[in-house]
Amino acid sequence: QVQLAESGGGLVQPGGSLGLSCTASGSTGSFNIMSWYRQAPGKQLDLVASITTGTGAYIANSLKGRFTISRDGDENTVYLRMTNLKPEDTALYLCKGIRIDRAGRSSEYWGQGTQVTIAS
């Protein structure tokens, strides 16, 4: 059974930096797309960043210049580097992995999330 596990969340002061990681287990193949989402209390789930095999990386426009996404060589670990953090970055950060088989069918997997809190 494929599982995604996020780590690296915590409490950081405004202006600080934090690195999140998401690692897949129980997987015998790589993910075509790995993404980070976040959800603040009472708000919708938002796409933060994604990285696609053979295509490259996407960062939400409002986060460009502060957030960076990258993947490990085996493509089953994805990282999110966050800098100059702001209180509005406070949210539960979740990882999602998508696999697309040869028939074009996609399967997606979610982690449980890691809490990021930005406060003085």
Stockholm file with secondary structure:
# STOCKHOLM 1.0

chainA/1-120         QVQLAESGGGLVQPGGSLGLSCTASGSTGSFNIMSWYRQAPGKQLDLVASITTGTGAYIANSLKGRFTISRDGDENTVYLRMTNLKPEDTALYLCKGIRIDRAGRSSEYWGQGTQVTIAS
#=GR chainA/1-120 SS CCEEEEECCEEECTTCCEEEEEEEESCSSCCSEEEEEEECTTSCEEEEEEEETTTEEEECGGGTTTEEEEECTTSSEEEEEECSCCGGGCEEEEEEEEEECTTSCEEEEEBCCEEEEECC
#=GC SS_cons         CCEEEEECCEEECTTCCEEEEEEEESCSSCCSEEEEEEECTTSCEEEEEEEETTTEEEECGGGTTTEEEEECTTSSEEEEEECSCCGGGCEEEEEEEEEECTTSCEEEEEBCCEEEEECC
//
